[in-house]
Every structure is written in C-alpha cells, then in structure tokens.
C-alpha cells in the first residue's frame, strides 16, 4: 500500500492545480502586553483566578520533549499525580514537543471521555503487571491492550511512524494542504484526532479555536460570528480534576538587524500559547525582528489565542484590536509547532532517501505581529521551531510566572545517565538552566560555563540557542549532579539501581530577559530524570523483564526519540514505570505542595504481590512459548544498530558515544 501511495503521489504531482485562497474574516481580539519590566512580572493567578488554597505550594510541572517516549512517560506521571490527589492542585503545566502531545489532550479533553479512561489504570506493584491478558483479568495490568480513548493509544497509531508521515505529507500536499501546514495537519490528525480535538475545513485549514472555558468560548464566538461555534475549551465539566494553567511552548525565528534572510542562522524567541493568550511574552532583544526582518521589537506581549496567526488591521490604542485571518490559531497549530523537530526529520532525513518529498518545507509558519509595538497594518509570515530547540525542559517558561514556587521537572530523556571523565553526564537540556554548556560541547572534556551574552560563539555549535536558558544559580549545578547520582546509585555504587529523583531546595532564580524571568526569589526543584531503575525491573514478572533484557522492547525506558511509533506494551510499560517512580517518591512530591502524604496502594493484596490471577492451561502454554521466544532472541542477540542521523539544532543532542546498541 505504501509503494502504491508513493507511485500515486509521483503521478499526481504533475497535475497539482492552483487552489484558491481561503477568504479572510475580520475579528476582534484582546492584546496582553507583558508587564515584565514592572515589579512582579506575570502571575498565573491573574489569568485563572484560583484561590491560593486550591493550589498549595504553587507547584508547576514541566513536561519535557521526547516524542512518543515523552508522551508515554508523561501519561504515567499525570496518572500518578491524579491517584495521589495532587494533579488537581497543580498550579501550572509547561510542555514541550512530546510533552505537549500528552498535556494538550489532557487539558482540552472533551467531556465525553472520562479522566479515568484517558489516564488509564494505576498499578502500584510491578509484580502484578502482565505481558498479556492470559496472565490477569485486570485490564490495567495487561501491557498488550490499550483503551482507544486512553492517551497511550496515540503512539500505537501506525500513521505516527515518521516514514508513514512522510508519505502522508506528500498525499496531503497533492490534495492541496499548504506546505507550511503539512506538519501541523499531521499532528492534528494523529495526536489530537483520536480525542476529537482537530478538524479541518474544505480548504484544509483548522476550524476550531481553543479557550479557557465554554462560557468564554461562547463570548469570543458571539463577538466574532465568523469563528462559528466550533471550539475546544479547557475541560471544566464532568471531571474532578481542575486543569492547571497550561503553557504550550514553541519558538519563533528572529534575527538581528545585521543579519540578512540569506544568512541561514536565526536566533529563537520563546512563544507561549495558553488558553488565554499566545505570544512572545518576553523582550529577548529590543533590536530583534522576525525572520524576515519586517517586525520591529519582536516580543513583548500576546493576543487572545485564536488571533495569534493573523494580520493586525486596526487598533483602538487600548486592549482591543481588529485582526483579519483565514482561520483561527488552533490546537493542531501550536501542538505541531511545539514538536516540529520531527518535521525536520521527515523533511531532511527522509528526503535523502526519496526524491518524492524533496522540495516540501514542513516547518510551520504563522503570521506574527508584536502586540507591544506593531501599528496597523502588520503581520508577516514567520517560521516557527520546535520548543525543544530552545529549551527542551519546559522549566524556563514556568519561571516566567512569578507565583510558581515549586517546580517538578519531568526530564524525559533519551540519553541514560552515565559517568564520563569522573562526572555525571546528564541530558543536554539540564546544564544550560544553570548557565553551563552540555557535557563535551565546544571541545571540552567536561562541563564548561557559557560565555557572557555579549561574547560570540561558534554558530555551528548545536547548543548555541541554549546559552539564553540560565535561570538557576550556577553554583548549585554540581549539587544537582551529585544528588541525581546518589539517588540513582542508592548506595550500590552503580547507576541505575533506583529512580533518578532529587529534590533541590531554595535554588536562587536568576533574572533572564530572554525568557522574561524576574530573579530575586528562590524555588524548590524536584528533578525527575527518566533512567533505568533496577528496583523496578527486578519486581517484574520474567515474561516482561526477559523482553527488556533481550532488547525486544527497545532501550527501555529511554526509547529512541525517532521511534514515534511504539507498541502497546512499550507505552504501557513506560507509563507504569513513571507512575511507579512518582508513587515511590510520594512523600517528597507531597512536600512540594506543603502537604504530608504517602504512596498510594490500590489494594493490600496488590502490594503483597497476590494480584495475579491463577494461570489457566492456555496461559501456561503461553508462558512456555514466550520463554522460548525470549531465550531465542537472547541467544541470537537482538541488536539494533542506531545509525547517526542529521537532526538540525535538535534540543536532545546526540554524540557518537550517546548511541547505545539495543541488546
């Protein structure tokens, strides 16, 4: 079928017709100019209005990027926070790339899907997990099944495979989808579509906007009849979970006046998209323009989310502005932009293997104008990048809000912890938060500090954009490394013995104009780094642990970022693992909220390991067959060669020594 679609695409490319442009509509929106230079900066409470008693500890959760691995890990973390009763008390969520794949459907989940079904069942005892339904009648314990309304169904979609997406992109282009909307269309279809959160009109443009509540959505629609009544509000009804304020991150290419569009290098400015507004809420540099050099002072505020991709046509001088647009800024737009590093993989890497997709530019583009400085008419098409190309952790965006006092940083890394040259080597997204370059960058043999902002860097270095991410006191960096290493070793002297979870208290926040972070305060940071934990693996039934040790499940738990298509077993196992990690550290997690609490257990029998159902004769036969398969795989040696790939300015930087054979 794929060969047929390739051939069909080649044939049809010769007969592409000119598609008439969609008509534009005039709409009224509200701008929000960021008072970043005023005392206090941005506050989550200014938008949500939630009482402090509803969000004890003022906790913000950052869900990092990492494709389907990040989605699966985030699923387990959301699940655990929910069973602990803490998810509804989280003040804000910041998400990047694959983390957005998980948190966008969670935030805007339709009322027709229950939270319990969407998040899946919690299992506290790894010994109760089962490779198949042959071993247990409890659906939550079965690794090879997935409810079609569970978040975990997304990575199991064959269409989320990057090669399949390349073929589909060709078909969509032939069908008339604009090149700069191919990737957002694909993400809308495969990530948001299963939950009814993406729809497109006859011009292949998104139809629905997103907003804080049904009431506010209706008010926006009433004020702007051309928007229609197709919208996605934050989930507020038929739920016991009050959704946190959600910051979906992406980045916009900007340049200095001395750069020309042909230079091939651009800086990146952070873009927030929330239910209330979307925009560059910081002032990265007063001289910056958009990537075309057409917008003065890019940054400084946001506009009502639906109007982000628009042309500014009139302004009253107050908060209200009039814009024109062909379609509203949609969830598919921001979720696709947040994860557009994969578009580069499809566009660049796969283009070298097939001439069919050469010439397609999958990078998202939106019309941008600055609420702080633009005068009508304004708005130029500008390229956007994966949020992880700037900060893959999501932490910087959280700290833009002054009323976040505790941060839980879920680092869904592809790179396992390791010791090199006597130092703990961590994912490249972490060191820049302390003003340190990732391990080995710039020819160093360890970690080195970034040069001062005014000092030039080699623009070919993959970590150039990260130099603007310093938000924590640099002197606390080594303490964080030591804490993660001690947690992972758990007194054994070897990494991977226990979960890499470390609470770092009273970390001084550094002022950062690039992100709009106001310093002069301290926060507590709970680092939760995805890595192997033998304390979990050793409790698994052999029918599962054998698949891990033989490599049948890939590099669990650090699946390759490029493996966007995962099996039900891979997704379920990773989600159960990350929920177990949070649950095992429940007292520490509760302390972030200023509360006391302990780990959750669904039943005493499950904790005792008695949750498995008696094996039937068929199940016994299944166990025997699986044992044969595992032994055979281990004997032959299942080795997946991880080949180098060109990933332009990927936030998860991979060096030759980072590639780990899957054995």
C-alpha positions as CSV (number, residue, x, y, z in Angstrom):
1,X,0.0,0.0,0.0
2,X,2.8,2.4,0.8
3,X,4.5,1.7,-2.5
4,X,1.2,2.4,-4.3
5,X,0.8,5.7,-2.4
6,X,4.4,6.7,-3.4
7,X,3.7,5.9,-7.0
8,X,0.3,7.7,-6.9
9,X,1.9,10.7,-5.3
10,X,4.6,10.9,-8.0
11,X,1.9,10.7,-10.7
12,X,-0.4,13.3,-9.1
13,X,2.4,15.8,-8.5
14,X,2.4,16.5,-12.2
15,X,-1.3,17.5,-12.0
16,X,-1.4,19.8,-9.0
17,X,-4.0,22.6,-9.6
18,X,-3.9,26.1,-8.1
19,X,-6.0,26.2,-5.0
20,X,-8.0,29.4,-4.5
21,X,-7.0,31.2,-1.3
22,X,-9.4,30.9,1.6
23,X,-11.3,34.1,2.4
24,X,-10.3,36.2,5.3
25,X,-12.5,37.4,8.2
26,X,-12.3,40.5,10.4
27,X,-12.3,39.7,14.1
28,X,-11.9,41.4,17.4
29,X,-9.2,40.2,19.9
30,X,-7.6,41.5,23.1
31,X,-3.9,42.1,23.5
32,X,-2.0,41.4,26.7
33,X,1.2,43.5,26.9
34,X,3.6,41.8,29.3
35,X,4.4,43.9,32.3
36,X,7.7,42.2,32.5
37,X,9.5,45.3,33.5
38,X,7.1,46.1,36.3
39,X,7.5,44.7,39.7
40,X,6.2,41.1,40.0
41,X,6.1,40.2,36.3
42,X,3.5,37.7,35.1
43,X,1.2,35.8,37.5
44,X,-0.7,32.6,36.8
45,X,-3.4,33.8,39.3
46,X,-4.1,36.9,37.2
47,X,-5.5,34.6,34.5
48,X,-7.0,31.7,36.3
49,X,-8.3,33.5,39.4
50,X,-7.9,30.3,41.5
51,X,-7.6,30.8,45.3
52,X,-4.2,30.0,46.8
53,X,-5.9,27.3,48.9
54,X,-6.7,25.5,45.6
55,X,-3.0,25.3,44.6
56,X,-1.0,24.8,47.8
57,X,2.7,25.1,47.3
58,X,2.2,27.0,43.9
59,X,3.5,23.9,42.1
60,X,4.4,24.0,38.4
61,X,5.1,20.8,36.4
62,X,7.4,20.9,33.4
63,X,6.9,18.0,30.9
64,X,9.9,17.9,28.6
65,X,10.1,16.9,25.0
66,X,11.0,13.5,23.6
67,X,8.3,12.4,21.2
68,X,6.3,9.3,22.0
69,X,8.7,8.4,24.8
70,X,7.8,11.8,26.4
71,X,4.1,11.2,25.8
72,X,4.2,7.8,27.4
73,X,6.3,8.9,30.4
74,X,4.0,12.0,30.9
75,X,1.0,9.7,30.8
76,X,2.3,7.8,33.8
77,X,3.3,10.9,35.7
78,X,-0.1,12.5,35.2
79,X,-1.7,9.2,36.3
80,X,0.3,9.0,39.5
81,X,-0.3,12.7,40.4
82,X,-4.0,12.0,39.9
83,X,-4.2,8.9,42.2
84,X,-2.3,10.9,44.8
85,X,-4.9,13.6,44.6
86,X,-2.4,16.2,43.6
87,X,-3.0,16.8,39.9
88,X,-6.0,19.0,40.6
89,X,-3.8,21.1,42.9
90,X,-1.0,21.8,40.3
91,X,-1.0,25.5,39.5
92,X,0.6,25.3,36.1
93,X,1.9,23.0,33.4
94,X,4.6,23.8,30.9
95,X,5.0,21.4,28.0
96,X,7.5,20.9,25.1
97,X,7.2,18.8,22.0
98,X,6.2,15.2,23.0
99,X,5.2,16.6,26.4
100,X,2.7,18.7,24.6
101,X,1.4,15.6,22.8
102,X,0.4,14.4,26.3
103,X,-0.7,17.5,28.0
104,X,-2.7,19.2,25.2
105,X,-5.3,16.4,25.0
106,X,-5.3,16.2,28.8
107,X,-6.0,19.9,29.2
108,X,-8.7,20.1,26.5
109,X,-10.1,16.6,26.8
110,X,-13.8,16.5,25.7
111,X,-16.4,15.8,28.3
112,X,-17.4,12.6,26.6
113,X,-14.1,10.9,27.6
114,X,-13.6,10.2,31.3
115,X,-10.4,11.2,33.0
116,X,-10.1,7.6,34.3
117,X,-10.2,6.1,30.8
118,X,-7.9,8.8,29.4
119,X,-5.2,8.4,32.0
120,X,-5.6,4.6,32.4
121,X,-5.5,2.4,35.5
122,X,-2.8,2.7,38.1
123,X,-0.8,-0.4,39.3
124,X,1.3,0.1,42.4
125,X,3.1,-3.2,42.4
126,X,5.2,-4.0,39.3
127,X,4.9,-7.7,40.1
128,X,1.3,-7.5,39.1
129,X,1.9,-6.4,35.5
130,X,1.3,-9.0,32.9
131,X,2.6,-9.3,29.4
132,X,-0.8,-10.4,28.1
133,X,-4.4,-10.9,29.2
134,X,-3.5,-14.6,29.6
135,X,-2.0,-13.8,32.9
136,X,-4.5,-11.5,34.5
137,X,-8.1,-10.4,34.1
138,X,-7.3,-6.9,35.3
139,X,-7.2,-4.6,32.2
140,X,-4.9,-2.1,34.0
141,X,-2.3,-4.8,34.5
142,X,-2.3,-6.0,30.9
143,X,0.5,-4.5,28.8
144,X,-0.6,-5.6,25.4
145,X,-4.0,-3.8,25.4
146,X,-5.0,-0.2,25.3
147,X,-8.4,1.5,25.5
148,X,-9.0,3.5,22.3
149,X,-9.8,6.6,24.5
150,X,-6.6,6.3,26.5
151,X,-3.8,8.8,25.8
152,X,-1.5,5.9,25.3
153,X,-3.3,4.9,22.1
154,X,-1.5,7.8,20.2
155,X,2.0,6.3,19.8
156,X,0.5,2.9,18.7
157,X,-1.0,4.5,15.6
158,X,0.8,3.2,12.5
159,X,0.4,6.6,11.0
160,X,2.6,8.2,13.6
161,X,5.6,6.4,12.2
162,X,7.9,9.1,10.6
163,X,8.3,7.2,7.3
164,X,4.5,6.9,7.0
165,X,4.1,10.5,7.9
166,X,6.4,11.4,5.0
167,X,4.2,9.5,2.6
168,X,1.1,11.1,4.0
169,X,2.6,14.5,3.8
170,X,3.0,14.0,0.0
171,X,-0.6,12.9,-0.3
172,X,-1.8,15.9,1.7
173,X,0.3,18.3,-0.4
174,X,-1.1,16.9,-3.6
175,X,-4.6,17.3,-2.0
176,X,-3.9,21.0,-1.5
177,X,-2.7,21.3,2.0
178,X,-0.3,24.3,2.2
179,X,3.3,23.2,2.7
180,X,3.7,25.2,5.9
181,X,0.7,23.4,7.4
182,X,1.5,19.9,6.5
183,X,3.2,19.1,9.8
184,X,0.5,20.7,12.0
185,X,-2.1,18.9,9.9
186,X,-0.4,15.5,10.5
187,X,-0.1,16.2,14.3
188,X,-3.7,17.3,14.4
189,X,-4.8,14.0,12.7
190,X,-2.6,11.6,14.6
191,X,-2.1,13.1,18.1
192,X,-5.3,15.2,18.7
193,X,-7.7,13.5,16.3
194,X,-8.3,10.4,18.5
195,X,-9.9,12.8,21.0
196,X,-11.8,14.9,18.6
197,X,-9.5,17.9,19.1
198,X,-8.7,18.6,15.4
199,X,-10.9,19.2,12.4
200,X,-10.2,20.9,9.1
201,X,-12.4,22.7,6.5
202,X,-12.6,22.2,2.8
203,X,-9.5,24.4,2.4
204,X,-7.6,22.0,4.7
205,X,-7.4,24.7,7.4
206,X,-8.2,24.2,11.1
207,X,-11.8,25.1,12.1
208,X,-11.8,25.2,15.8
209,X,-10.2,27.6,18.3
210,X,-9.2,26.9,21.9
211,X,-10.1,28.9,25.0
212,X,-10.4,28.8,28.9
213,X,-14.0,27.7,29.3
214,X,-17.2,27.1,27.5
215,X,-18.5,30.4,28.7
216,X,-15.5,32.4,27.5
217,X,-15.5,30.4,24.2
218,X,-19.2,31.4,23.6
219,X,-18.4,35.0,24.3
220,X,-15.5,35.0,21.8
221,X,-17.7,33.3,19.2
222,X,-20.5,35.8,19.9
223,X,-18.1,38.7,19.4
224,X,-16.7,37.1,16.3
225,X,-19.5,35.3,14.4
226,X,-17.1,34.3,11.6
227,X,-15.4,31.9,14.1
228,X,-18.5,29.8,14.4
229,X,-19.3,27.6,17.4
230,X,-16.5,25.1,16.9
231,X,-14.2,25.4,19.8
232,X,-12.2,23.4,22.4
233,X,-12.5,24.8,25.9
234,X,-10.3,23.7,28.8
235,X,-12.0,20.7,30.4
236,X,-14.2,22.0,33.3
237,X,-17.3,19.8,33.4
238,X,-17.7,16.1,34.2
239,X,-14.3,16.0,35.9
240,X,-12.8,16.0,39.4
241,X,-9.6,17.4,38.1
242,X,-9.3,21.2,37.8
243,X,-6.9,21.6,34.9
244,X,-3.8,23.6,35.6
245,X,-2.9,26.7,33.7
246,X,-1.2,25.3,30.6
247,X,1.7,26.8,28.8
248,X,2.4,25.1,25.4
249,X,5.8,26.1,24.2
250,X,7.2,26.7,20.8
251,X,9.9,29.1,19.4
252,X,9.9,31.8,16.6
253,X,12.9,32.5,14.4
254,X,14.1,36.1,14.9
255,X,17.2,37.9,13.7
256,X,19.3,41.0,14.5
257,X,19.3,44.0,12.1
258,X,22.8,42.9,10.9
259,X,21.6,39.5,9.7
260,X,20.1,39.1,6.3
261,X,17.5,36.4,5.4
262,X,20.1,34.6,3.5
263,X,22.5,34.1,6.4
264,X,21.0,30.8,7.3
265,X,21.1,31.3,11.0
266,X,18.5,32.8,13.3
267,X,18.0,33.2,17.0
268,X,14.9,31.8,18.6
269,X,12.4,33.7,20.8
270,X,10.2,31.7,23.2
271,X,6.5,31.6,22.4
272,X,3.8,30.8,24.9
273,X,0.4,29.6,24.0
274,X,-2.1,29.4,26.8
275,X,-5.9,29.2,26.9
276,X,-6.0,32.9,27.4
277,X,-3.3,34.3,25.1
278,X,-0.4,33.4,22.7
279,X,2.7,35.4,22.0
280,X,6.3,36.2,22.9
281,X,5.8,37.4,26.5
282,X,9.4,38.4,27.0
283,X,11.7,41.0,25.4
284,X,14.6,39.0,24.1
285,X,16.3,42.0,22.5
286,X,14.9,45.4,21.6
287,X,16.6,45.2,18.2
288,X,15.2,41.8,17.1
289,X,12.9,41.4,14.2
290,X,11.0,38.4,12.8
291,X,12.9,36.1,10.5
292,X,12.1,38.3,7.5
293,X,13.4,41.4,9.1
294,X,9.9,43.1,8.9
295,X,8.8,43.4,12.5
296,X,10.4,45.8,14.9
297,X,10.9,44.7,18.5
298,X,9.6,41.1,18.2
299,X,8.1,40.2,21.6
300,X,6.6,42.0,24.5
301,X,3.2,40.5,24.7
302,X,0.4,38.2,23.5
303,X,-3.0,38.3,21.9
304,X,-6.1,36.2,22.5
305,X,-5.1,32.8,21.4
306,X,-7.4,32.4,18.5
307,X,-5.9,35.6,16.9
308,X,-2.2,34.7,17.1
309,X,-1.9,33.8,13.5
310,X,-3.4,36.9,12.0
311,X,-2.9,40.3,10.4
312,X,-3.3,43.4,12.6
313,X,-5.7,45.6,10.7
314,X,-6.9,48.2,13.3
315,X,-6.2,49.3,16.9
316,X,-8.1,51.5,19.3
317,X,-5.0,52.2,21.3
318,X,-6.4,50.2,24.2
319,X,-6.6,46.5,24.7
320,X,-8.9,45.7,21.8
321,X,-7.6,45.2,18.3
322,X,-9.1,44.2,15.0
323,X,-7.4,41.4,13.1
324,X,-8.0,39.5,9.8
325,X,-7.3,35.8,9.4
326,X,-8.3,32.9,7.2
327,X,-8.6,30.5,10.1
328,X,-8.2,30.6,13.9
329,X,-5.0,29.6,15.6
330,X,-5.8,26.0,16.6
331,X,-4.6,23.3,18.9
332,X,-3.1,21.5,15.9
333,X,-1.1,24.6,15.1
334,X,0.5,25.0,18.5
335,X,0.9,21.3,19.2
336,X,2.5,20.8,15.8
337,X,4.8,23.8,16.2
338,X,5.8,22.7,19.7
339,X,7.0,19.4,18.2
340,X,8.3,20.5,14.8
341,X,11.7,18.9,15.2
342,X,10.2,15.8,13.7
343,X,9.1,17.8,10.7
344,X,12.8,18.4,10.1
345,X,13.5,14.6,10.3
346,X,10.7,13.9,7.8
347,X,11.8,16.8,5.5
348,X,15.6,16.5,5.7
349,X,16.5,12.9,6.7
350,X,13.9,11.1,4.7
351,X,14.2,13.4,1.7
352,X,17.7,12.0,1.1
353,X,16.1,8.6,0.8
354,X,13.3,9.5,-1.6
355,X,13.2,12.3,-4.2
356,X,9.4,12.3,-3.9
357,X,9.4,14.6,-0.8
358,X,12.2,16.9,-1.9
359,X,11.0,20.5,-2.1
360,X,8.4,20.2,0.6
361,X,9.0,22.6,3.5
362,X,7.3,21.2,6.6
363,X,8.4,23.9,9.0
364,X,5.2,25.7,10.4
365,X,4.7,29.3,9.5
366,X,2.3,31.8,11.1
367,X,1.6,35.5,10.6
368,X,3.2,37.4,13.5
369,X,3.0,40.9,14.8
370,X,4.1,42.3,18.1
371,X,1.3,43.5,20.5
372,X,3.8,45.8,22.2
373,X,5.0,47.7,19.2
374,X,3.1,46.9,15.9
375,X,1.0,49.5,14.2
376,X,-1.7,48.5,11.6
377,X,-1.3,47.1,9.1
378,X,1.1,44.5,10.5
379,X,1.8,40.8,10.3
380,X,4.3,38.8,8.3
381,X,4.6,35.0,7.8
382,X,7.4,33.8,10.0
383,X,8.9,30.4,10.6
384,X,8.5,28.6,13.9
385,X,10.6,25.9,15.5
386,X,10.3,23.0,18.0
387,X,10.2,24.3,21.5
388,X,13.0,21.9,22.4
389,X,15.4,23.6,20.1
390,X,15.4,26.5,22.6
391,X,14.6,24.8,26.0
392,X,13.6,21.2,25.9
393,X,12.8,21.0,29.6
394,X,9.9,23.5,29.8
395,X,11.3,24.9,33.0
396,X,12.2,28.4,31.7
397,X,8.6,29.1,30.7
398,X,7.3,28.1,34.1
399,X,9.6,30.5,35.8
400,X,8.3,33.3,33.7
401,X,5.4,33.3,36.2
402,X,6.3,34.8,39.5
403,X,3.8,32.8,41.5
404,X,5.4,29.4,40.8
405,X,7.3,28.5,44.0
406,X,7.9,24.8,43.4
407,X,8.9,23.1,40.2
408,X,8.6,19.4,39.3
409,X,10.8,18.9,36.3
410,X,10.0,15.7,34.4
411,X,13.1,15.2,32.2
412,X,12.0,12.5,29.7
413,X,15.5,12.0,28.2
414,X,16.6,9.6,25.6
415,X,20.2,9.6,27.0
416,X,20.7,7.4,30.1
417,X,22.8,8.7,32.9
418,X,26.4,7.8,32.7
419,X,29.8,8.6,34.2
420,X,32.4,10.1,31.9
421,X,35.7,11.6,32.9
422,X,34.6,11.4,36.5
423,X,31.5,13.5,36.0
424,X,27.8,12.5,35.8
425,X,26.7,13.1,32.2
426,X,23.1,14.3,32.0
427,X,20.8,15.3,29.1
428,X,21.8,18.4,27.3
429,X,18.6,20.2,28.4
430,X,19.7,20.4,32.0
431,X,23.1,22.2,32.2
432,X,22.0,25.3,30.3
433,X,19.4,26.0,33.1
434,X,22.5,26.7,35.3
435,X,24.4,28.6,32.6
436,X,26.5,25.5,31.8
437,X,27.1,24.1,28.4
438,X,26.1,20.4,27.8
439,X,28.8,17.9,28.5
440,X,31.7,18.0,26.0
441,X,30.4,20.9,24.0
442,X,33.0,23.3,22.5
443,X,35.7,20.6,22.5
444,X,35.7,20.4,26.3
445,X,36.1,17.1,28.2
446,X,33.5,18.0,30.9
447,X,31.0,20.8,31.6
448,X,32.0,24.4,31.0
449,X,30.2,27.7,31.6
450,X,28.7,29.6,28.7
451,X,30.5,32.8,27.7
452,X,28.9,36.1,28.6
453,X,25.9,37.1,26.4
454,X,28.0,39.7,24.6
455,X,30.6,37.1,23.6
456,X,30.3,35.5,20.2
457,X,30.0,31.7,19.9
458,X,30.5,29.3,17.0
459,X,27.1,29.4,15.4
460,X,27.6,25.9,14.2
461,X,27.6,24.5,17.7
462,X,24.4,22.7,18.4
463,X,23.9,24.3,21.8
464,X,24.1,27.9,20.7
465,X,20.5,28.7,21.4
466,X,20.7,27.2,24.9
467,X,23.0,30.0,26.1
468,X,20.0,32.1,26.9
469,X,18.4,29.5,29.3
470,X,20.2,30.3,32.5
471,X,17.5,30.6,35.2
472,X,19.2,29.0,38.2
473,X,22.3,29.8,40.3
474,X,25.3,28.3,38.6
475,X,26.9,27.4,41.9
476,X,24.1,24.9,42.5
477,X,24.8,22.8,39.4
478,X,27.3,20.4,40.9
479,X,25.0,19.8,43.8
480,X,22.2,18.8,41.4
481,X,24.6,16.3,39.6
482,X,25.7,14.8,42.9
483,X,22.1,14.5,44.1
484,X,20.9,12.7,41.0
485,X,23.9,10.4,41.1
486,X,23.3,9.5,44.7
487,X,19.7,8.8,44.0
488,X,20.4,6.6,41.0
489,X,23.1,4.6,42.8
490,X,21.1,4.2,46.0
491,X,24.2,3.2,47.9
492,X,25.2,0.5,45.4
493,X,28.0,2.4,43.6
494,X,26.3,1.7,40.3
495,X,24.0,4.0,38.3
496,X,20.5,2.6,37.6
497,X,19.8,1.0,40.9
498,X,16.9,3.3,41.8
499,X,15.0,6.2,40.2
500,X,17.0,9.4,39.5
501,X,14.9,11.7,41.6
502,X,16.4,14.6,43.6
503,X,14.9,17.5,45.5
504,X,16.9,20.7,45.3
505,X,15.7,23.3,47.8
506,X,15.9,27.1,47.8
507,X,17.5,27.5,44.4
508,X,18.1,31.2,43.6
509,X,16.3,32.2,40.4
510,X,18.3,34.4,38.0
511,X,16.8,37.2,36.0
512,X,16.5,36.4,32.3
513,X,15.2,38.9,29.8
514,X,15.2,36.4,27.0
515,X,12.5,34.4,28.8
516,X,11.1,37.2,30.9
517,X,12.1,35.7,34.2
518,X,12.4,38.0,37.2
519,X,15.0,37.0,39.7
520,X,15.4,37.8,43.3
521,X,13.5,34.7,44.6
522,X,14.1,31.1,45.3
523,X,12.3,27.9,44.3
524,X,12.4,24.3,45.1
525,X,13.1,22.0,42.2
526,X,12.2,18.3,42.1
527,X,14.3,16.7,39.3
528,X,12.7,13.5,38.0
529,X,15.0,12.2,35.3
530,X,14.0,9.2,33.2
531,X,16.5,6.5,33.6
532,X,16.7,2.8,34.4
533,X,15.8,1.6,37.9
534,X,16.7,-2.0,38.8
535,X,14.5,-1.6,41.8
536,X,11.5,-1.6,39.4
537,X,12.8,-4.1,36.8
538,X,13.6,-6.7,39.4
539,X,10.0,-6.8,40.5
540,X,8.6,-7.5,37.0
541,X,7.5,-11.0,36.0
542,X,10.0,-12.8,33.8
543,X,7.6,-12.6,30.9
544,X,8.3,-8.8,30.9
545,X,11.8,-8.5,32.3
546,X,13.0,-11.0,29.8
547,X,11.8,-8.9,27.0
548,X,13.6,-5.9,28.4
549,X,16.9,-7.7,28.9
550,X,16.7,-9.2,25.4
551,X,16.0,-5.9,23.7
552,X,12.6,-6.9,22.4
553,X,11.2,-3.7,23.9
554,X,13.9,-1.3,22.7
555,X,16.0,0.6,25.0
556,X,13.5,0.7,27.9
557,X,12.9,3.2,29.4
558,X,14.9,5.6,27.2
559,X,13.3,4.8,23.9
560,X,14.8,6.5,20.8
561,X,13.2,9.8,20.2
562,X,12.9,9.0,16.5
563,X,10.8,6.0,17.4
564,X,7.5,7.8,17.3
565,X,5.6,4.6,16.7
566,X,5.6,2.3,19.8
567,X,3.7,-0.9,20.7
568,X,1.0,-1.1,23.3
569,X,3.5,-3.0,25.5
570,X,6.2,-0.3,25.2
571,X,3.7,2.5,26.0
572,X,2.0,0.8,28.9
573,X,5.3,-0.4,30.5
574,X,6.8,3.1,30.4
575,X,3.7,4.7,31.8
576,X,3.5,2.2,34.6
577,X,7.2,2.7,35.3
578,X,7.0,6.5,35.5
579,X,3.8,6.4,37.6
580,X,5.6,3.9,39.9
581,X,8.5,6.4,40.2
582,X,6.3,9.2,41.3
583,X,4.4,7.0,43.7
584,X,7.6,5.7,45.3
585,X,8.6,9.3,45.9
586,X,5.2,10.3,47.1
587,X,6.3,11.9,50.4
588,X,8.7,14.2,48.6
589,X,6.1,15.0,45.9
590,X,3.6,15.9,48.7
591,X,6.1,18.1,50.3
592,X,6.3,20.2,47.1
593,X,2.6,21.1,47.8
594,X,3.3,21.8,51.5
595,X,1.4,18.6,52.4
596,X,2.2,15.3,54.0
597,X,1.3,12.0,52.3
598,X,2.4,8.6,51.4
599,X,2.4,6.2,48.4
600,X,-0.9,5.1,47.0
601,X,-1.8,1.4,47.0
602,X,-4.9,0.2,45.2
603,X,-5.3,-2.9,47.4
604,X,-3.4,-4.7,50.1
605,X,-3.3,-7.8,48.0
606,X,-1.7,-6.0,45.1
607,X,1.1,-4.6,47.4
608,X,1.6,-8.2,48.7
609,X,2.0,-9.4,45.1
610,X,-1.1,-11.5,45.1
611,X,-2.9,-9.7,42.4
612,X,-2.2,-12.1,39.6
613,X,-5.0,-14.5,38.5
614,X,-4.3,-18.3,38.6
615,X,-2.9,-19.5,35.3
616,X,-5.1,-21.5,33.0
617,X,-3.7,-24.3,30.9
618,X,-3.7,-21.9,27.9
619,X,-1.8,-19.3,29.9
620,X,0.8,-21.9,30.9
621,X,1.3,-22.7,27.3
622,X,1.6,-19.0,26.5
623,X,4.3,-18.6,29.2
624,X,6.2,-21.5,27.8
625,X,6.0,-20.1,24.2
626,X,7.1,-16.6,25.4
627,X,10.1,-18.1,27.3
628,X,11.2,-19.9,24.1
629,X,11.0,-16.6,22.2
630,X,12.9,-14.7,24.8
631,X,15.6,-17.3,25.1
632,X,15.9,-17.5,21.3
633,X,16.2,-13.7,21.0
634,X,18.8,-13.6,23.7
635,X,20.8,-16.4,22.1
636,X,20.8,-14.9,18.6
637,X,21.5,-11.4,20.0
638,X,18.9,-8.9,19.0
639,X,21.0,-5.9,18.2
640,X,19.5,-2.7,16.7
641,X,22.2,-0.6,15.2
642,X,21.4,3.0,16.0
643,X,22.6,4.9,13.0
644,X,23.6,8.6,13.1
645,X,21.0,11.0,11.8
646,X,21.2,14.6,11.0
647,X,18.9,16.4,13.4
648,X,19.4,20.1,12.8
649,X,19.5,22.0,16.0
650,X,17.7,19.3,18.0
651,X,17.5,20.1,21.7
652,X,18.3,16.4,22.5
653,X,21.8,16.5,21.2
654,X,23.4,13.1,20.4
655,X,27.0,12.4,20.0
656,X,28.7,9.2,18.9
657,X,29.2,8.0,22.4
658,X,25.5,8.6,23.2
659,X,24.2,5.9,20.9
660,X,23.6,2.7,22.8
661,X,23.1,-0.6,21.0
662,X,19.9,-2.3,22.0
663,X,20.9,-5.8,23.0
